[in-house]
Amino acid sequence: MDLNNTRYSRQMLFAPIGVSGQEQLAKKKAAIVGMGALGTVIADHLVRAGVGHVRMIDRDFVEESNLQRQMLYDENDAQEHLPKAVAAARKLRRINSGVNVEGIIADLHAGNAESLLADVDLILDGTDNFQVRYLINDVAIRHDIPWIYGGAVRSRGMFAVILPGVTPCFRCLFPHAPAGRGETCDTVGVLGPLVSIVASYQAAEALKLLVGAASELNPYLEQIDIWQNDHDQLSISDGRNPDCLACVRKQLDYLDTPMVHSEEFAVLCGRDTVQIRPARHSPIDLPSLARRFEPLGPVEHNRFLLRFHIEGHTLVFFQDGRMLIQGTDDLTVARSLYAKYVGH
């Protein structure tokens, strides 16, 4: 990284970072899980700040409803149904060509989590899914990687810095996932300014960690409601559970769960969508699939995914074999459509 130009001059003038901190940032690797509302803001900050390698992991593609709050995407991305990881990487490489920007189209699960996260210096949470957060927590514990939790829904947001062996882990703070499906942006909405606030806090904590300013880290579980003008700080310094299954007993249930040997069907909360993940990686030839489906109904495809419209539903196929069935949250309907048009 060339520190003689003016790109990072204002950041280096900030004494806690300075030239040495900027040099440290250039050597670091961060992973962002989820490139929705929080993830896009976090990625934008880290790439502009000069973090050397930013890996972005996301399973979804850009839709028009994302544009209200997911800051890196535009109408062309939505019209082209670009995967979020691809669209974000394209934008960010144009913003800072000196950063290694890596976009990965993937659904994070027990079978790939370590390969995607174990080699980074920091993990940032941009998801809206408690199961994935528990999985991130397990990887962080096993490989001693700090991570930063963040959540935003309605007008409420929260974040916390989690340091394995130092702070409470995520399972200490939240021993059990919320009953039911919980609230998400797709079920109860979210304000765009809230997302920017929470993600900016996450990015600021990330910079502290990456330049070695651990003593300046926020020790609280911060909670914000920008509509009600509330800001609460819950101290978590003494929040470690001495009998925690994850960080104390090292029972990493979410990471060590064996992969099933058949397709996995999962309802995506609030999306009116079912995701099907194949038991093993099986790349799809999208042009061949398009020729197969074109006599049956409308088909749209690019080099990343294919959308097939049939029987009032949209079947979305990704190159890695993963599939979304949009227009239903009924697993029976999804299994029927899958068997009818995909087989096993």
C-alpha positions in Angstrom: 0.0 0.0 0.0 1.3 3.4 -1.0 1.0 5.7 2.0 2.6 8.6 0.1 -0.6 9.5 -1.7 -3.6 11.4 -0.2 -6.2 8.6 -0.1 -5.7 7.8 3.6 -4.3 11.1 4.7 -7.3 12.2 6.8 -7.4 8.8 8.5 -3.7 8.9 9.2 -4.0 12.3 10.7 -6.2 10.7 13.4 -3.6 10.0 16.0 -4.9 6.6 17.3 -4.4 5.2 13.7 -1.6 7.2 12.2 0.9 5.8 9.7 1.6 2.6 11.7 -2.1 1.9 12.1 -2.6 2.3 8.4 0.2 -0.1 7.7 -1.5 -2.6 10.0 -4.8 -2.2 8.2 -3.2 -3.0 4.9 -2.0 -6.4 6.3 -5.3 -7.5 7.7 -8.0 -9.7 6.4 -11.7 -9.4 7.4 -14.7 -11.4 6.5 -18.3 -10.1 6.3 -21.1 -12.7 6.5 -24.2 -11.3 4.8 -24.1 -8.5 2.3 -27.5 -7.0 3.0 -28.1 -3.8 4.8 -25.5 -4.0 7.5 -23.0 -5.9 5.4 -22.9 -3.3 2.6 -22.3 -0.4 4.9 -19.6 -2.4 6.8 -17.8 -3.4 3.6 -17.9 0.2 2.2 -16.2 1.5 5.3 -13.6 -1.2 5.5 -12.6 -1.0 1.8 -12.5 2.8 1.9 -10.4 2.6 5.1 -7.8 0.4 3.3 -8.2 -3.0 5.1 -6.0 -5.2 2.9 -8.4 -8.0 2.2 -12.1 -7.9 2.5 -14.1 -11.1 1.9 -17.8 -10.9 1.5 -20.1 -13.9 1.8 -23.7 -13.9 0.7 -26.2 -16.4 -0.6 -28.7 -14.0 -2.2 -29.2 -11.7 -5.2 -30.2 -8.1 -5.5 -34.0 -7.3 -5.6 -35.7 -3.9 -5.8 -36.9 -4.1 -2.2 -33.2 -4.1 -1.1 -32.5 -0.6 -2.6 -34.1 1.3 0.3 -31.3 0.4 2.7 -28.6 -1.8 1.0 -26.2 1.0 0.1 -23.9 -0.6 -2.5 -26.7 -1.7 -5.0 -28.5 0.2 -7.7 -31.5 -0.4 -10.0 -29.3 -2.1 -12.7 -28.1 -4.7 -10.1 -31.7 -5.5 -9.3 -32.8 -5.7 -12.9 -30.0 -8.0 -13.7 -30.6 -10.1 -10.6 -26.9 -10.0 -9.7 -25.7 -11.9 -6.7 -25.1 -9.5 -3.9 -21.5 -10.7 -3.4 -20.8 -10.0 -7.1 -22.5 -6.6 -7.3 -20.8 -5.4 -4.1 -17.4 -6.6 -5.2 -17.7 -4.8 -8.5 -18.6 -1.5 -6.8 -15.9 -1.7 -4.1 -13.1 -2.6 -6.6 -14.0 0.7 -8.4 -13.8 2.5 -5.1 -10.4 1.2 -4.0 -8.4 -0.9 -6.4 -5.7 -1.2 -3.7 -7.8 -3.6 -1.6 -8.2 -7.3 -2.4 -12.0 -7.4 -2.5 -13.4 -11.0 -2.6 -17.0 -11.7 -3.2 -18.2 -15.3 -2.5 -21.7 -16.5 -3.5 -22.4 -19.1 -0.7 -24.8 -20.1 2.0 -22.7 -20.3 5.2 -23.2 -23.7 6.9 -21.3 -26.2 9.0 -19.7 -27.8 5.9 -18.1 -24.6 4.6 -17.8 -22.2 7.6 -14.3 -23.1 8.5 -12.9 -22.9 5.0 -14.5 -19.5 4.5 -13.7 -17.9 7.9 -10.8 -19.7 9.7 -8.1 -17.7 7.8 -9.2 -14.2 8.6 -8.3 -11.7 11.4 -11.8 -10.6 12.1 -15.4 -11.7 11.3 -18.3 -9.2 11.0 -21.9 -10.1 11.3 -24.2 -8.8 8.5 -26.8 -11.5 8.8 -30.4 -11.5 10.1 -30.2 -15.1 11.2 -29.5 -16.4 14.7 -28.5 -19.9 13.5 -25.7 -18.4 11.4 -24.5 -16.2 14.3 -24.2 -19.3 16.5 -22.2 -20.9 13.7 -19.9 -17.8 13.4 -19.5 -18.0 17.2 -18.4 -21.6 17.0 -15.8 -20.9 14.3 -14.5 -17.9 16.3 -14.1 -20.0 19.4 -12.3 -22.8 17.6 -9.9 -20.5 15.8 -9.6 -17.7 18.3 -11.0 -15.0 15.9 -12.7 -11.9 17.2 -16.0 -11.1 15.7 -18.6 -8.2 15.9 -22.3 -9.0 16.2 -24.8 -6.6 14.8 -28.6 -6.5 14.3 -31.1 -4.0 13.1 -34.9 -4.3 12.7 -37.8 -1.8 12.8 -36.1 1.2 14.5 -34.0 -0.9 17.0 -30.4 -2.0 16.6 -27.7 -3.5 18.7 -24.1 -4.6 18.4 -21.3 -6.1 20.5 -17.6 -7.0 20.2 -16.9 -10.7 21.0 -13.4 -11.7 21.8 -12.9 -15.5 22.4 -11.6 -16.2 25.9 -11.9 -12.5 26.9 -15.6 -11.4 26.6 -18.7 -13.5 26.8 -19.3 -15.4 23.6 -22.5 -15.1 21.7 -24.0 -18.2 23.3 -23.2 -16.7 26.8 -25.3 -13.6 25.8 -28.0 -15.5 24.0 -28.1 -19.1 25.3 -31.1 -20.0 23.2 -32.3 -18.8 19.8 -35.5 -16.8 20.0 -38.7 -19.0 19.8 -40.4 -19.0 16.4 -38.9 -17.2 13.5 -38.3 -13.9 15.2 -38.6 -10.5 13.6 -36.7 -9.6 10.4 -36.6 -6.7 8.0 -38.8 -8.7 5.7 -41.5 -9.2 8.3 -41.6 -5.9 10.3 -39.5 -3.5 8.2 -36.4 -1.4 9.1 -35.3 2.2 8.8 -32.3 2.9 6.5 -30.6 5.4 8.9 -30.7 2.8 11.7 -28.7 0.3 9.5 -26.1 2.9 8.7 -25.7 3.7 12.4 -25.3 0.2 13.6 -23.0 -0.9 10.8 -20.9 2.2 11.3 -20.4 1.3 14.9 -19.4 -2.2 13.8 -16.9 -0.8 11.4 -15.4 1.5 14.0 -14.9 -1.4 16.4 -13.4 -3.3 13.5 -10.8 -0.6 12.9 -9.9 -0.6 16.6 -9.3 -4.3 16.5 -7.3 -4.3 13.3 -4.9 -1.5 14.4 -4.4 -3.2 17.7 -6.3 -0.7 19.9 -8.1 -3.4 21.9 -8.1 -1.2 25.0 -10.5 1.2 23.2 -13.1 -1.5 22.3 -16.7 -0.9 23.4 -17.3 -3.2 26.4 -21.1 -3.0 26.1 -23.9 -4.6 24.3 -25.2 -1.4 22.8 -28.9 -1.0 22.1 -30.3 1.9 20.0 -33.8 2.9 19.1 -33.6 5.8 16.7 -37.4 6.4 16.6 -37.9 6.5 20.4 -34.5 8.3 20.9 -33.3 5.6 23.3 -29.7 4.5 23.7 -28.9 1.8 26.3 -25.6 0.3 27.3 -25.6 -3.2 28.9 -22.3 -4.1 30.4 -21.2 -7.5 29.4 -17.8 -7.5 31.1 -18.9 -10.0 33.7 -21.3 -11.8 31.4 -19.3 -15.0 30.7 -21.3 -18.1 31.6 -19.0 -20.3 33.6 -20.8 -23.3 32.3 -21.3 -22.1 28.7 -21.6 -25.0 26.3 -19.6 -23.2 23.6 -16.8 -21.2 25.0 -16.3 -23.2 28.2 -17.2 -26.7 27.4 -16.1 -26.3 23.7 -19.3 -28.1 22.6 -19.5 -26.4 19.2 -22.9 -27.8 18.2 -23.5 -25.5 15.3 -20.2 -26.2 13.7 -19.8 -29.9 14.4 -23.4 -30.9 13.3 -22.8 -33.5 10.6 -24.0 -32.7 7.1 -27.1 -34.6 6.0 -27.0 -36.8 3.0 -30.1 -35.5 1.3 -31.4 -32.1 0.2 -32.0 -29.6 3.0 -35.2 -27.5 2.8 -35.4 -24.4 4.9 -38.0 -21.6 5.0 -36.4 -18.1 4.7 -38.1 -16.0 7.4 -40.4 -13.4 6.0 -39.3 -14.0 2.4 -42.1 -16.3 1.2 -39.2 -18.4 0.0 -37.9 -21.9 0.6 -34.2 -22.6 0.1 -33.0 -26.0 -1.0 -29.3 -26.9 -0.4 -28.0 -30.1 -2.0 -26.2 -32.6 0.2 -23.0 -32.2 -1.8 -21.6 -29.6 -4.1 -22.9 -30.2 -7.6 -22.2 -27.4 -10.1 -25.0 -26.6 -12.5 -24.7 -25.8 -16.2 -27.0 -22.8 -16.3 -27.3 -22.5 -20.1 -28.3 -26.1 -20.4 -30.8 -25.7 -17.7 -32.2 -22.6 -19.5 -32.7 -24.7 -22.7 -34.4 -27.4 -20.7 -36.9 -25.0 -19.1 -37.6 -22.5 -21.9 -40.3 -24.7 -23.5 -42.1 -24.7 -20.1 -42.1 -21.1 -19.0 -40.3 -17.8 -18.9 -36.6 -18.0 -18.1 -34.1 -15.3 -17.2 -30.4 -16.0 -16.5 -27.0 -14.5 -16.2 -23.7 -16.3 -15.6 -24.4 -16.5 -11.9 -28.0 -17.7 -11.6 -31.1 -18.7 -13.5 -34.8 -17.7 -12.7 -37.5 -20.0 -14.0 -41.2 -18.9 -13.7 -43.7 -21.7 -13.4 -47.1 -22.4 -11.7 -47.1 -19.0 -10.0 -43.7 -19.5 -8.5 -40.1 -18.6 -9.3 -37.4 -21.2 -9.1 -33.9 -19.7 -8.7 -30.9 -21.8 -9.4 -27.3 -20.9 -8.4 -24.2 -22.3 -10.0 -23.3 -24.3 -6.8 -26.6 -26.3 -7.0 -28.4 -24.3 -4.4 -31.9 -23.3 -5.2 -34.7 -20.9 -4.0 -38.4 -21.4 -4.6 -40.0 -18.0 -4.3 -43.8 -17.6 -3.8 -44.3 -20.1 -1.0 -43.3 -20.8 2.6 -44.9 -24.3 2.5 -42.3 -27.0 2.5 -44.8 -29.5 1.0 -45.3 -27.2 -2.0 -41.6 -26.6 -2.3 -40.8 -30.3 -2.2 -43.4 -31.0 -4.9 -42.0 -28.3 -7.2 -38.5 -29.5 -6.6 -39.4 -33.1 -7.4 -41.4 -32.1 -10.5 -38.9 -29.8 -12.1 -35.5 -30.8 -10.6 -35.7 -34.4 -9.5 -33.1 -35.8 -7.1 
